[in-house]
Amino acid sequence: MVRNMMKQQRRILVIDDDRDVWKAYQLVLTPETTSAGTSAEKMNRLLAPEMKNDPTSAFFSLSFAAQGQEGFAMAEEAVRKNEPFTLAFIDVRMPPGWDGMETAKRIRALDPEIELVIVTAYSDHSIEEIVRAVGSSDKLLFLRKPFDPDELRQLALSLTSKWYLSRLADQQRKDLAVSEYRFRSLVETTSDFVWEVDHEGRFTYCSPVSLDLYGYAPEELLGKLFHTVLVAPENQEEFRKAFQECVSTRSRCQAVERTCLTKAGTKIFVESSGTPVFDGQDNVSGYRGIDRDITARKANEAERQQLETRLQQSQKMEAIGTLAGGVAHDFNNVLAPILGYTEMALSKISPYDALATDLQQVVKAALRAKELVQQILAFSRQSHNEKKPLLPHLVVKEALNLLRASLPSTIEIREKISPECGTIIADPTQVHQIIMNLCTNAYQAMRKTGGVLGVSLKKVTIGEEDSKVSSFELVPGNYVLLDVSDTGCGMDQATMARIFEPYFTTKATGEGTGLGLSVVHGIVKSYQGQITVYSEPGKGTSFHVYLPLIAEVSSFAESVTSDIIPTGKERVLVVDDEEMISMMLQLILESLGYQVTFSCNSLEALALIEQNPMTFDLLITDMTMPHLTGFELAQKALTIRADLPIIICTGFSELVNKAQAQAMGIRSYLMKPVSVRELAQTVRNVLDEK
């Protein structure tokens, strides 16, 4: 581009009616050779050093016209072709047509950028007259005849270079204007905040996005230190030092995440990138860059991280639950013969025998272990929640008995359990879980320092006025109030506001799931109850659980206190792949008067039924067995004999419940380990059904 424009700049128009003068111009400006040592060539190298290696740089392209009209026509044609002349030498006298002043005036009007040289003799018009005639002295020079050849060549070189540089400057200004327009359009339309600060951090430029991002108009930020306006007071010094470190090390800032403060005081996350700006002495004069709002992205990342954590926790809980369920199943099979044989042993000796006391302790321990297995199954979600009337004080006492064995001696348990607190409708396992979770939470708050764990249970009445209190969501009526308190570290208001959220925990990683209190809250709500918490930092915590009471159920009380163990003489087929359990069930049932056949193979048992469907009055089968499961055996047996009473005995309550059993024609089911009383009552109830 530069070379083409320089070639174009050497086009010179000579307008003179004297053709001898034309030859003089040709001789001076377009000689066949040019000495590198002439003053003209030296001037050429000085004025156009970028062309010093161009072999044609010392030559000009000349066009000649004898009259002003002819010269104007040539200039007009050159402009039309976008190949304008850079310089015109115009003689003043050119009769009979236009004179030099008229010609110069018309050419100037046609092409304002052309350099004009008026060639005149001493007797011609004065300079003032020529300027007035042409209209302006800009880009207008005068050359008096006769002229020196070197001066003429230097003048031509100077003016053509001036024309070129002027055109180049104009083009650069246009390019700069376009670039500035593009930059401003980009800056003002981008969603990022574009900024520039000096070496102290004062804003020297702010794009309009500052209003949307920070709430400040650009003029509100200009001249202010960025860290005193956009950073929280407690972090301002840290940001100032970090910025000065960048200045001193002349380093770039690339995608630095930081927290900023809007005009409204809202904290937002931004990603800043900046690069240093240098002055003429190569010193950092400031920085320019962009801020990008990443608040939404950070929120999404936090949510995704939370979801991933919950998924991992869920998978972990599922794996633990599966393991716990398997352990519980095997443990039930171990407990079943312990409980069964011990109860049979008790039935064979006098209740006053010293051995009876020992055996009763074994039964008590087995029953406690059974409850523990139920807790494991509840944890692994393999137990079916069955609400029924229960006396809460018995569940609380049993839970505290289990808890005492696991608490260190530094924790003192103070209990105040009222036996006259009424009856509730609930699942015993879930009530047990409420107590254990709350007490475990209290213990963990005192683990390091020790303290007092308080547990109280009493009957309370919520009146109309009480139910209107904002902290109560209960309808008026009678409730049992469970109070679990500790003397631990306590909680602040912010923590209390979140303690019932799933997965929220203040414990260290690996010390808690964040599910305990959430589970308690869910259970209490499902019973139309309420749980409240009171705490202060350093003053301990107290949880109050309200569960609605029901009217006393006499039949429930009678069933609990009944000591009668029913008997019978019917024929029973017992099927369990654990031989010890099959034999135990046989012995228990035979001791109750029944005629028992047992089998450890489900296919063998099915064959016995097929041989004579009326041989047995009752089928008792385990659930999990090789070959045929309890369900499969029951289905095939009912196909053979539709009215055959069947009882399923299992250690996995999620595999069978009352509704499922009835839908399949199964009369009842038992959870291992089963006590003598429970087995006897269930067998009798099933056989007595019409």
C-alpha positions as CSV (number, residue, x, y, z in Angstrom):
1,M,0.0,0.0,0.0
2,V,2.8,2.4,0.9
3,R,4.7,1.7,-2.4
4,N,1.5,2.1,-4.5
5,M,0.7,5.5,-2.9
6,M,4.3,6.7,-3.3
7,K,4.1,5.8,-7.0
8,Q,0.9,7.7,-7.2
9,Q,2.3,10.7,-5.3
10,R,4.9,11.3,-8.1
11,R,2.3,12.3,-10.6
12,I,3.0,15.9,-11.4
13,L,1.0,18.2,-13.6
14,V,2.8,21.0,-15.4
15,I,0.6,23.7,-17.0
16,D,2.6,26.1,-19.1
17,D,2.2,27.4,-22.6
18,D,6.0,27.4,-23.2
19,R,7.0,23.9,-24.4
20,D,10.7,24.7,-23.8
21,V,9.7,25.0,-20.1
22,W,8.3,21.5,-20.4
23,K,11.7,20.2,-21.4
24,A,13.3,22.0,-18.5
25,Y,10.9,20.2,-16.1
26,Q,11.7,16.9,-17.8
27,L,15.4,17.5,-17.6
28,V,15.3,18.3,-13.9
29,L,12.6,15.9,-12.6
30,T,13.0,12.9,-14.9
31,P,16.7,12.6,-15.9
32,E,17.9,9.3,-17.3
33,T,20.3,8.9,-14.4
34,T,20.7,10.6,-11.1
35,S,23.8,11.0,-9.1
36,A,23.5,9.6,-5.6
37,G,25.6,12.5,-4.4
38,T,23.4,15.4,-5.6
39,S,21.7,17.6,-3.1
40,A,18.3,16.5,-4.6
41,E,19.0,12.9,-4.0
42,K,20.2,13.7,-0.5
43,M,16.9,15.5,0.1
44,N,15.1,12.5,-1.4
45,R,16.6,10.2,1.1
46,L,15.9,12.6,3.9
47,L,12.3,13.2,3.1
48,A,11.4,9.6,2.1
49,P,13.9,7.2,3.9
50,E,11.5,4.3,3.6
51,M,12.0,4.4,-0.2
52,K,15.7,4.6,-0.3
53,N,15.9,1.1,-1.7
54,D,13.4,1.8,-4.4
55,P,15.3,2.2,-7.7
56,T,12.5,4.4,-9.1
57,S,12.2,6.6,-6.1
58,A,14.2,9.5,-7.6
59,F,11.9,9.9,-10.7
60,F,8.6,11.6,-11.2
61,S,5.7,11.0,-13.6
62,L,5.0,14.2,-15.5
63,S,2.0,15.3,-17.5
64,F,1.9,18.5,-19.5
65,A,-0.8,21.0,-20.5
66,A,-0.4,24.2,-22.6
67,Q,-3.6,25.9,-21.4
68,G,-5.5,26.2,-18.1
69,Q,-8.6,24.6,-19.5
70,E,-6.6,21.6,-20.8
71,G,-4.8,21.2,-17.5
72,F,-8.1,21.4,-15.5
73,A,-9.6,18.7,-17.8
74,M,-6.6,16.4,-17.1
75,A,-6.9,17.0,-13.3
76,E,-10.6,16.3,-13.5
77,E,-10.0,13.0,-15.4
78,A,-7.3,12.0,-12.8
79,V,-9.7,12.6,-9.9
80,R,-12.4,10.6,-11.7
81,K,-10.0,7.6,-12.1
82,N,-8.9,8.0,-8.4
83,E,-5.4,8.7,-9.6
84,P,-5.1,12.4,-8.6
85,F,-2.1,14.5,-9.2
86,T,-0.1,15.3,-6.1
87,L,1.4,18.5,-7.4
88,A,0.7,21.0,-10.1
89,F,3.2,23.6,-11.4
90,I,1.0,26.4,-13.0
91,D,2.4,29.3,-14.9
92,V,0.6,32.6,-14.3
93,R,0.6,33.8,-17.9
94,M,-1.1,31.4,-20.5
95,P,-2.9,33.5,-23.1
96,P,-5.3,33.3,-24.7
97,G,-7.2,31.1,-22.1
98,W,-7.4,31.0,-18.3
99,D,-4.5,32.6,-16.5
100,G,-2.6,30.8,-13.8
101,M,-4.7,32.2,-10.9
102,E,-8.0,31.1,-12.5
103,T,-6.7,27.7,-13.3
104,A,-5.3,27.2,-9.8
105,K,-8.6,28.4,-8.3
106,R,-10.6,25.8,-10.4
107,I,-8.2,23.0,-9.8
108,R,-8.2,23.7,-6.0
109,A,-12.0,23.6,-6.0
110,L,-11.8,20.2,-7.9
111,D,-9.2,18.7,-5.7
112,P,-8.6,20.4,-2.3
113,E,-5.7,18.0,-1.5
114,I,-3.4,18.9,-4.4
115,E,-0.3,20.9,-3.8
116,L,-0.1,24.0,-6.0
117,V,3.0,25.9,-7.1
118,I,2.4,29.2,-8.9
119,V,5.3,29.9,-11.3
120,T,5.6,33.7,-11.9
121,A,8.1,36.3,-13.0
122,Y,9.0,39.4,-11.1
123,S,6.7,41.5,-13.2
124,D,3.7,39.3,-12.6
125,H,1.0,39.6,-9.9
126,S,1.9,40.0,-6.3
127,I,1.6,37.1,-3.9
128,E,-1.3,38.8,-2.1
129,E,-3.2,39.0,-5.4
130,I,-2.6,35.4,-6.2
131,V,-3.7,34.2,-2.7
132,R,-6.9,36.3,-3.0
133,A,-7.6,34.9,-6.4
134,V,-7.0,31.2,-5.4
135,G,-8.9,31.7,-2.2
136,S,-6.4,30.2,0.4
137,S,-2.7,30.0,1.0
138,D,-3.0,26.5,2.3
139,K,-1.1,24.0,0.1
140,L,0.0,27.0,-2.1
141,L,3.6,27.9,-2.9
142,F,5.2,30.4,-5.3
143,L,8.2,29.8,-7.5
144,R,9.7,32.8,-9.4
145,K,11.4,32.4,-12.7
146,P,14.1,31.7,-13.3
147,F,14.5,28.7,-10.8
148,D,17.4,26.6,-9.8
149,P,17.2,23.0,-11.0
150,D,18.2,21.5,-7.6
151,E,15.7,23.8,-5.8
152,L,13.0,22.7,-8.2
153,R,13.7,19.0,-7.6
154,Q,13.8,19.5,-3.8
155,L,10.6,21.4,-3.9
156,A,8.9,18.6,-6.0
157,L,10.2,15.9,-3.6
158,S,9.1,17.9,-0.6
159,L,5.6,18.6,-1.8
160,T,4.9,15.2,-3.1
161,S,6.1,13.7,0.2
162,K,3.9,16.2,2.1
163,W,1.0,15.2,0.0
164,Y,1.6,11.5,0.7
165,L,2.1,12.0,4.4
166,S,-1.1,14.1,4.5
167,R,-3.0,11.3,2.8
168,L,-1.4,8.7,5.1
169,A,-2.4,10.7,8.1
170,D,-5.9,11.1,6.9
171,Q,-6.2,7.4,6.3
172,Q,-4.7,6.6,9.7
173,R,-7.2,9.0,11.3
174,K,-10.0,7.2,9.5
175,D,-8.7,3.9,10.5
176,L,-8.3,5.1,14.1
177,A,-11.9,6.4,14.1
178,V,-13.1,3.1,12.8
179,S,-11.1,1.2,15.4
180,E,-12.3,3.5,18.1
181,Y,-15.9,3.0,17.0
182,R,-15.5,-0.8,16.9
183,F,-13.8,-0.7,20.3
184,R,-16.5,1.5,21.8
185,S,-19.3,-0.5,20.3
186,L,-17.7,-3.7,21.6
187,V,-17.2,-2.2,25.0
188,E,-20.7,-0.8,25.3
189,T,-22.5,-3.9,24.0
190,T,-20.5,-6.6,25.9
191,S,-22.0,-7.8,29.1
192,D,-18.6,-7.6,30.7
193,F,-17.4,-4.5,32.6
194,V,-14.4,-2.9,30.8
195,W,-12.2,-0.8,33.0
196,E,-8.9,1.0,33.2
197,V,-7.1,2.2,36.3
198,D,-3.9,4.1,37.0
199,H,-1.0,2.8,39.0
200,E,-2.7,3.5,42.3
201,G,-5.9,1.7,41.3
202,R,-8.0,4.8,40.5
203,F,-10.5,4.4,37.7
204,T,-9.6,6.3,34.5
205,Y,-12.2,4.6,32.3
206,C,-15.4,2.6,33.1
207,S,-17.8,1.1,30.6
208,P,-21.6,1.6,31.0
209,V,-21.9,-2.0,32.3
210,S,-20.8,-0.7,35.7
211,L,-24.3,0.4,36.3
212,D,-25.8,-3.1,35.7
213,L,-23.0,-5.0,37.4
214,Y,-22.2,-2.8,40.4
215,G,-25.0,-0.2,40.5
216,Y,-22.6,2.7,39.9
217,A,-22.7,4.9,36.8
218,P,-19.3,5.3,35.2
219,E,-19.0,8.9,36.4
220,E,-19.5,7.7,40.0
221,L,-16.4,5.5,39.7
222,L,-14.0,7.7,37.7
223,G,-11.2,9.0,39.9
224,K,-12.0,6.6,42.8
225,L,-9.8,3.7,44.1
226,F,-11.5,0.5,43.0
227,H,-10.8,-1.3,46.2
228,T,-12.5,1.4,48.3
229,V,-15.6,1.4,46.2
230,L,-16.2,-2.2,45.1
231,V,-14.7,-4.2,48.0
232,A,-16.0,-4.8,51.5
233,P,-14.2,-2.8,54.2
234,E,-12.7,-5.8,55.8
235,N,-11.1,-6.9,52.6
236,Q,-9.9,-3.5,51.2
237,E,-6.4,-3.6,52.5
238,E,-5.9,-7.1,51.2
239,F,-7.0,-6.0,47.7
240,R,-4.8,-2.9,47.8
241,K,-1.7,-5.0,48.6
242,A,-2.6,-7.5,45.9
243,F,-2.9,-4.8,43.3
244,Q,0.4,-3.1,44.3
245,E,2.1,-6.5,44.1
246,C,0.9,-6.8,40.5
247,V,2.2,-3.3,39.7
248,S,5.6,-4.0,41.2
249,T,5.9,-7.3,39.5
250,R,4.4,-6.0,36.2
251,S,2.3,-9.2,36.1
252,R,-0.9,-9.9,34.3
253,C,-4.1,-10.9,36.1
254,Q,-5.9,-13.8,34.4
255,A,-9.4,-14.9,35.4
256,V,-8.9,-14.0,39.1
257,E,-12.1,-14.8,41.1
258,R,-13.0,-12.2,43.7
259,T,-15.9,-11.1,45.8
260,C,-17.1,-7.6,45.2
261,L,-19.7,-5.3,46.8
262,T,-22.4,-3.5,44.8
263,K,-23.7,0.0,45.5
264,A,-26.7,-1.7,47.3
265,G,-24.3,-3.7,49.5
266,T,-24.9,-7.0,47.8
267,K,-22.0,-9.4,47.5
268,I,-21.3,-10.7,44.0
269,F,-18.7,-12.9,42.4
270,V,-16.7,-11.5,39.5
271,E,-13.9,-12.9,37.4
272,S,-11.2,-10.2,36.7
273,S,-8.6,-10.2,34.0
274,G,-6.2,-7.3,33.5
275,T,-3.0,-6.4,31.7
276,P,-0.5,-3.7,32.6
277,V,-0.2,-0.5,30.7
278,F,3.2,1.0,30.2
279,D,4.3,4.7,29.8
280,G,7.1,6.0,27.6
281,Q,9.7,5.0,30.2
282,D,8.5,1.4,30.3
283,N,7.0,2.0,33.8
284,V,3.6,0.5,34.7
285,S,1.2,3.5,34.4
286,G,-1.9,1.4,35.2
287,Y,-4.0,-1.6,34.2
288,R,-6.9,-2.2,31.9
289,G,-9.1,-5.2,31.8
290,I,-12.6,-6.7,32.2
291,D,-14.8,-7.9,35.1
292,R,-17.2,-10.7,34.4
293,D,-20.2,-11.5,36.6
294,I,-19.9,-15.1,37.6
295,T,-22.4,-15.0,40.5
296,A,-24.9,-17.3,38.7
297,R,-22.1,-19.7,37.7
298,K,-20.8,-19.9,41.3
299,A,-24.3,-20.6,42.5
300,N,-24.7,-23.3,39.9
301,E,-21.3,-24.8,40.9
302,A,-22.3,-24.7,44.6
303,E,-25.6,-26.3,43.8
304,R,-23.9,-29.0,41.6
305,Q,-21.4,-29.6,44.3
306,Q,-24.1,-30.0,46.9
307,L,-26.0,-32.4,44.6
308,E,-22.9,-34.4,44.0
309,T,-22.3,-34.5,47.8
310,R,-25.8,-35.6,48.4
311,L,-25.6,-38.2,45.7
312,Q,-22.3,-39.5,47.2
313,Q,-23.9,-39.5,50.6
314,S,-27.0,-41.3,49.3
315,Q,-24.9,-43.9,47.6
316,K,-22.9,-44.3,50.7
317,M,-26.0,-44.6,52.8
318,E,-27.4,-47.1,50.3
319,A,-24.3,-49.2,50.5
320,I,-24.2,-49.1,54.3
321,G,-27.9,-49.9,54.4
322,T,-27.4,-52.9,52.1
323,L,-24.6,-54.1,54.3
324,A,-26.6,-53.4,57.5
325,G,-29.6,-55.3,56.1
326,G,-27.5,-58.3,55.3
327,V,-25.9,-58.3,58.7
328,A,-29.3,-57.9,60.4
329,H,-30.7,-60.9,58.4
330,D,-27.8,-63.2,59.5
331,F,-28.0,-61.9,63.0
332,N,-31.7,-62.7,63.2
333,N,-31.0,-66.3,62.2
334,V,-28.5,-66.4,65.0
335,L,-30.9,-64.8,67.5
336,A,-33.8,-67.1,66.6
337,P,-32.5,-70.3,68.2
338,I,-31.0,-68.4,71.1
339,L,-34.4,-66.9,72.0
340,G,-36.4,-70.0,71.1
341,Y,-34.3,-72.6,73.0
342,T,-33.9,-70.4,76.0
343,E,-37.7,-69.9,76.3
344,M,-38.2,-73.7,75.9
345,A,-35.6,-74.3,78.6
346,L,-37.5,-71.8,80.9
347,S,-40.7,-73.7,80.3
348,K,-39.1,-76.9,81.5
349,I,-37.9,-75.7,84.9
350,S,-39.5,-74.1,88.0
351,P,-39.7,-70.3,88.0
352,Y,-38.1,-70.5,91.4
353,D,-35.1,-72.4,90.1
354,A,-31.9,-70.3,90.3
355,L,-31.2,-71.2,86.7
356,A,-34.5,-69.6,85.7
357,T,-33.2,-66.1,86.6
358,D,-30.1,-66.6,84.4
359,L,-32.2,-67.9,81.5
360,Q,-34.6,-64.9,81.9
361,Q,-31.5,-62.6,81.5
362,V,-30.6,-64.4,78.3
363,V,-34.2,-63.9,77.0
364,K,-34.0,-60.2,78.0
365,A,-30.7,-59.8,76.2
366,A,-32.0,-61.6,73.1
367,L,-35.1,-59.3,73.0
368,R,-32.9,-56.3,73.4
369,A,-30.7,-57.6,70.5
370,K,-33.9,-58.1,68.5
371,E,-34.8,-54.4,69.1
372,L,-31.2,-53.5,68.0
373,V,-31.7,-55.5,64.8
374,Q,-34.9,-53.6,64.2
375,Q,-33.0,-50.4,64.5
376,I,-30.4,-51.6,62.0
377,L,-33.2,-52.5,59.6
378,A,-34.9,-49.1,60.1
379,F,-31.5,-47.5,59.3
380,S,-31.2,-49.5,56.2
381,R,-34.8,-48.7,55.3
382,Q,-35.6,-52.4,55.2
383,S,-38.3,-52.2,57.9
384,H,-42.0,-51.5,57.4
385,N,-43.3,-48.7,59.5
386,E,-46.4,-49.9,61.3
387,K,-48.2,-47.4,63.5
388,K,-50.0,-48.8,66.5
389,P,-51.0,-47.7,70.1
390,L,-47.9,-47.6,72.4
391,L,-46.9,-46.3,75.7
392,P,-44.1,-43.8,75.0
393,H,-42.5,-44.1,78.5
394,L,-41.6,-47.7,77.9
395,V,-39.9,-46.9,74.6
396,V,-38.0,-44.0,76.2
397,K,-36.8,-46.2,79.1
398,E,-35.7,-49.0,76.7
399,A,-33.8,-46.5,74.5
400,L,-32.0,-45.0,77.6
401,N,-31.0,-48.5,78.7
402,L,-29.4,-49.1,75.3
403,L,-27.8,-45.6,75.4
404,R,-26.1,-46.0,78.8
405,A,-23.9,-48.7,77.6
406,S,-22.4,-46.6,74.8
407,L,-22.0,-43.2,76.6
408,P,-18.7,-42.4,78.4
409,S,-18.6,-41.9,82.1
410,T,-18.1,-38.1,81.6
411,I,-21.8,-37.9,80.5
412,E,-24.3,-38.0,83.3
413,I,-27.9,-39.0,82.3
414,R,-30.6,-37.4,84.3
415,E,-34.1,-38.8,83.5
416,K,-37.5,-37.8,84.6
417,I,-40.0,-40.2,82.9
418,S,-43.6,-40.0,83.9
419,P,-45.4,-43.4,83.5
420,E,-48.7,-41.5,83.4
421,C,-48.1,-39.7,80.1
422,G,-50.7,-41.5,78.1
423,T,-50.8,-43.4,74.8
424,I,-49.7,-42.4,71.3
425,I,-50.2,-43.9,67.8
426,A,-46.7,-44.4,66.4
427,D,-44.2,-46.9,65.1
428,P,-42.1,-48.0,68.0
429,T,-39.0,-48.1,65.9
430,Q,-39.5,-44.5,64.8
431,V,-40.1,-43.3,68.3
432,H,-36.9,-45.2,69.4
433,Q,-35.1,-43.4,66.5
434,I,-36.3,-40.0,67.7
435,I,-34.9,-40.6,71.1
436,M,-31.6,-42.1,70.0
437,N,-30.9,-39.4,67.4
438,L,-31.6,-36.5,69.8
439,C,-29.6,-38.1,72.6
440,T,-26.7,-38.9,70.3
441,N,-26.8,-35.2,69.1
442,A,-26.7,-34.1,72.7
443,Y,-23.8,-36.4,73.6
444,Q,-21.7,-35.2,70.6
445,A,-22.2,-31.6,71.8
446,M,-20.6,-32.7,75.2
447,R,-18.1,-35.2,73.9
448,K,-15.0,-33.1,74.6
449,T,-16.0,-31.5,77.9
450,G,-18.5,-33.9,79.4
451,G,-21.8,-32.8,80.9
452,V,-25.4,-33.7,81.7
453,L,-27.8,-35.3,79.3
454,G,-31.3,-34.6,80.5
455,V,-34.3,-36.6,79.3
456,S,-37.9,-35.9,80.6
457,L,-41.3,-37.2,79.4
458,K,-44.6,-35.8,80.6
459,K,-48.2,-35.1,79.5
460,V,-49.1,-31.5,78.6
461,T,-52.2,-29.8,77.3
462,I,-52.0,-27.2,74.6
463,G,-54.9,-24.7,74.9
464,E,-56.4,-22.3,72.5
465,E,-54.1,-19.5,73.6
466,D,-51.0,-21.7,73.4
467,S,-51.8,-22.7,69.8
468,K,-51.9,-19.1,68.8
469,V,-48.3,-18.5,69.8
470,S,-46.2,-18.2,66.7
471,S,-43.8,-20.9,67.8
472,F,-46.6,-23.5,68.0
473,E,-48.1,-25.2,65.0
474,L,-50.2,-27.6,67.1
475,V,-54.0,-27.9,67.3
476,P,-55.3,-27.6,70.9
477,G,-55.3,-30.9,72.8
478,N,-53.3,-33.3,74.9
479,Y,-49.7,-34.1,74.0
480,V,-46.7,-36.1,75.3
481,L,-43.7,-33.8,75.7
482,L,-40.3,-35.3,75.3
483,D,-37.5,-32.9,76.4
484,V,-33.9,-33.8,75.5
485,S,-31.3,-31.3,76.8
486,D,-27.5,-31.0,77.1
487,T,-25.0,-28.7,78.7
488,G,-22.8,-28.6,75.7
489,C,-21.5,-25.8,73.4
490,G,-24.9,-24.6,72.2
491,M,-25.7,-23.0,68.9
492,D,-26.2,-19.5,67.5
493,Q,-29.3,-18.3,65.6
494,A,-27.9,-18.9,62.2
495,T,-27.1,-22.6,63.0
496,M,-30.5,-23.2,64.6
497,A,-32.2,-21.9,61.5
498,R,-30.7,-24.7,59.5
499,I,-30.4,-27.7,61.8
500,F,-33.4,-29.5,60.4
501,E,-32.1,-29.2,56.8
502,P,-31.1,-32.5,55.2
503,Y,-27.3,-33.0,55.1
504,F,-26.6,-29.9,57.2
505,T,-24.0,-30.5,59.9
506,T,-21.5,-28.6,61.9
507,K,-19.4,-31.6,62.5
508,A,-16.1,-32.3,60.8
509,T,-16.0,-34.4,57.7
510,G,-16.6,-38.0,58.4
511,E,-18.2,-37.4,61.8
512,G,-21.8,-37.0,60.8
513,T,-24.2,-37.3,57.9
514,G,-26.4,-34.3,58.6
515,L,-29.4,-36.6,58.5
516,G,-30.2,-37.3,62.1
517,L,-32.2,-34.2,63.0
518,S,-33.8,-34.1,59.6
519,V,-35.1,-37.6,60.1
520,V,-36.4,-36.7,63.5
521,H,-38.2,-33.6,62.1
522,G,-39.7,-35.7,59.4
523,I,-41.0,-38.4,61.8
524,V,-42.5,-35.8,64.2
525,K,-44.2,-34.0,61.4
526,S,-45.7,-37.2,60.0
527,Y,-47.4,-37.7,63.4
528,Q,-48.9,-34.2,63.3
529,G,-46.5,-33.2,66.1
530,Q,-43.9,-30.5,66.5
531,I,-40.2,-30.2,67.4
532,T,-38.7,-27.0,68.8
533,V,-35.2,-26.1,69.8
534,Y,-33.8,-23.6,72.3
535,S,-30.1,-22.8,72.5
536,E,-27.5,-20.2,73.2
537,P,-23.7,-20.4,72.5
538,G,-22.0,-21.8,75.5
539,K,-25.3,-22.5,77.3
540,G,-26.4,-25.9,75.9
541,T,-29.3,-26.9,73.8
542,S,-32.8,-28.3,74.5
543,F,-35.1,-30.0,72.1
544,H,-38.9,-30.3,72.8
545,V,-40.9,-32.9,70.9
546,Y,-44.7,-32.8,71.1
547,L,-46.6,-35.9,70.0
548,P,-50.4,-36.1,70.1
549,L,-52.0,-38.4,72.6
550,I,-55.0,-40.7,72.0
551,A,-57.7,-42.1,74.3
552,E,-56.6,-45.2,76.2
553,V,-57.1,-48.5,74.3
554,S,-58.3,-51.2,76.7
555,S,-57.8,-54.1,74.2
556,F,-54.2,-52.9,73.8
557,A,-53.6,-53.0,77.5
558,E,-55.2,-56.5,77.8
559,S,-53.1,-57.9,75.0
560,V,-50.0,-56.6,76.7
561,T,-50.8,-58.1,80.1
562,S,-52.1,-61.4,78.9
563,D,-50.0,-64.4,80.1
564,I,-52.0,-67.1,78.3
565,I,-50.0,-69.0,75.7
566,P,-52.4,-70.7,73.3
567,T,-51.9,-74.4,72.2
568,G,-53.3,-76.7,69.6
569,K,-53.2,-80.2,68.0
570,E,-53.1,-79.4,64.2
571,R,-50.5,-80.7,61.8
572,V,-47.9,-78.1,60.8
573,L,-45.2,-78.2,58.1
574,V,-42.1,-76.0,58.9
575,V,-39.7,-75.0,56.1
576,D,-36.4,-73.2,56.8
577,D,-33.0,-73.8,55.1
578,E,-31.4,-73.2,58.6
579,E,-31.7,-76.6,60.2
580,M,-31.2,-75.2,63.7
581,I,-34.2,-72.9,63.2
582,S,-36.4,-75.6,61.7
583,M,-35.7,-77.9,64.6
584,M,-36.3,-75.1,67.2
585,L,-39.7,-74.3,65.6
586,Q,-40.5,-78.0,65.6
587,L,-39.7,-78.3,69.3
588,I,-41.6,-75.1,70.3
589,L,-44.7,-76.1,68.4
590,E,-44.6,-79.7,69.6
591,S,-44.3,-78.4,73.2
592,L,-47.6,-76.5,72.4
593,G,-49.3,-79.7,71.3
594,Y,-48.9,-79.4,67.5
595,Q,-47.9,-82.3,65.2
596,V,-44.9,-80.9,63.3
597,T,-42.9,-82.0,60.2
598,F,-39.9,-79.9,59.3
599,S,-37.9,-79.6,56.1
600,C,-34.7,-77.7,55.2
601,N,-35.4,-77.9,51.4
602,S,-38.2,-75.9,49.8
603,L,-38.4,-78.3,46.8
604,E,-38.7,-81.3,49.3
605,A,-41.5,-79.4,51.2
606,L,-43.4,-78.7,48.0
607,A,-43.2,-82.4,47.1
608,L,-44.7,-83.3,50.5
609,I,-47.6,-81.1,49.8
610,E,-48.1,-82.4,46.3
611,Q,-48.1,-86.1,47.6
612,N,-51.1,-85.4,49.9
613,P,-52.5,-81.8,49.9
614,M,-54.6,-82.4,53.0
615,T,-51.8,-83.8,55.2
616,F,-51.0,-80.4,56.7
617,D,-53.3,-77.8,58.4
618,L,-50.6,-75.0,58.3
619,L,-47.4,-74.2,56.4
620,I,-44.8,-72.0,58.1
621,T,-42.0,-71.1,55.7
622,D,-38.8,-69.0,55.7
623,M,-38.6,-66.2,53.1
624,T,-35.1,-66.3,51.8
625,M,-34.1,-69.9,50.8
626,P,-32.4,-71.7,47.9
627,H,-34.4,-73.1,45.0
628,L,-37.7,-71.5,46.0
629,T,-38.3,-68.4,48.0
630,G,-41.0,-68.3,50.6
631,F,-43.3,-66.4,48.3
632,E,-42.7,-68.9,45.5
633,L,-43.3,-71.9,47.7
634,A,-46.5,-70.3,49.0
635,Q,-47.8,-69.6,45.5
636,K,-47.2,-73.1,44.4
637,A,-48.7,-74.6,47.5
638,L,-51.8,-72.4,47.1
639,T,-52.1,-73.6,43.5
640,I,-52.2,-77.1,44.8
641,R,-54.5,-76.3,47.8
642,A,-56.1,-72.9,47.8
643,D,-57.3,-72.9,51.4
644,L,-54.0,-73.9,53.0
645,P,-53.1,-71.5,55.8
646,I,-49.6,-70.1,55.3
647,I,-47.3,-68.0,57.6
648,I,-44.1,-66.4,56.2
649,C,-41.2,-66.0,58.6
650,T,-38.5,-63.6,57.6
651,G,-35.6,-61.4,58.8
652,F,-36.3,-58.8,56.0
653,S,-39.5,-57.0,56.6
654,E,-39.2,-55.0,53.4
655,L,-39.7,-58.3,51.5
656,V,-43.1,-58.8,53.0
657,N,-45.8,-56.8,54.8
658,K,-49.4,-57.4,55.8
659,A,-50.9,-56.0,52.6
660,Q,-48.6,-58.0,50.3
661,A,-49.2,-61.2,52.3
662,Q,-52.9,-60.9,52.2
663,A,-52.9,-60.1,48.5
664,M,-51.1,-63.4,47.9
665,G,-53.4,-65.4,50.1
666,I,-50.8,-65.6,52.9
667,R,-52.5,-65.4,56.3
668,S,-49.8,-63.8,58.4
669,Y,-46.0,-63.2,58.7
670,L,-43.5,-63.2,61.5
671,M,-40.3,-61.3,62.0
672,K,-37.3,-63.2,63.2
673,P,-36.3,-63.8,65.9
674,V,-39.8,-64.9,67.1
675,S,-40.6,-65.5,70.8
676,V,-42.6,-68.5,71.9
677,R,-45.6,-66.3,72.9
678,E,-45.6,-64.5,69.5
679,L,-45.3,-67.7,67.6
680,A,-48.0,-69.4,69.6
681,Q,-50.4,-66.5,69.3
682,T,-49.9,-66.1,65.5
683,V,-50.3,-69.8,64.8
684,R,-53.5,-70.0,66.8
685,N,-54.9,-66.9,65.2
686,V,-54.2,-68.2,61.7
687,L,-55.7,-71.6,62.4
688,D,-58.8,-70.1,64.0
689,E,-59.6,-68.0,61.0
690,K,-62.6,-69.2,59.1
